Amino acid sequence: MAIDIDVARRLGDRSIAARFTAGPGLTALFGPSGAGKTSVLNMVAGLLRPDRGHIRIGDRTLFDGAIDLPPEARRVGYVFQDGRLFPHRRVRANLTYGHDIVPAANRWMTLDEAVQFLGIGHLLDRWPHSLSGGEAQRVAIGRALLAGPEILLMDEPLSSLDTARRSDIMVVIERIRDELKLPILYVSHDRAEIDRLATSVVEIGE
């Protein structure tokens, strides 16, 4: 499934522009801090409206000026740098939130499948505040997968983790790329991380 992106947005005194087509695998958006990598993800997710351009996933148009689908209609999963789990919901409820907000026809993974895939069965009754950084990111990834996305956005998901947990989550990301075959748009400024994970790289400049 091709992801076709051609967007531009003015933010204060900065202009952010990106034009690329991403295929299967993990496409890394690489560049210096402040270059607009996260803003590009936010435009794809529907959290930031481009000033012009288009965003298409396969034959579906998410944005082209006349069309601007709301985030919940885009079938885009988003994993943030800090997990952003709901603090008032236990892990099981965080996971089922992603599952319950989408039509049944769009779901392609069950709760049991996600729990087994991510190895988080022992966490289901825990509160988010009791999780390690790596555990929280596994749960955040599970919530995103259970929302039935056609693509997955990941915004520096390893940056807040120590070395051991970074390695654990990289293995999870590789399995999503290789076993689930889910296209991933991935933001990082870490070249070694990109070299290990990326199928293709898009440079986002100043």
Secondary structure, DSSP 8 states (H G I E B T S, - for coil): --EEEEEEEEETTEEEEEEEEE-SSEEEEE--TTSSHHHHHHHHHTSS--SEEEEEETTEEEESSS-B--GGGS-EEEE-TT----TTS-HHHHHHHHHHTS-GGG----HHHHHHHHT-GGGTT--GGGS-HHHHHHHHHHHHHHT--SEEEEESTTTTS-HHHHHHHHHHHHHIIIII---EEEEES-HHHHHHH-SEEEE---
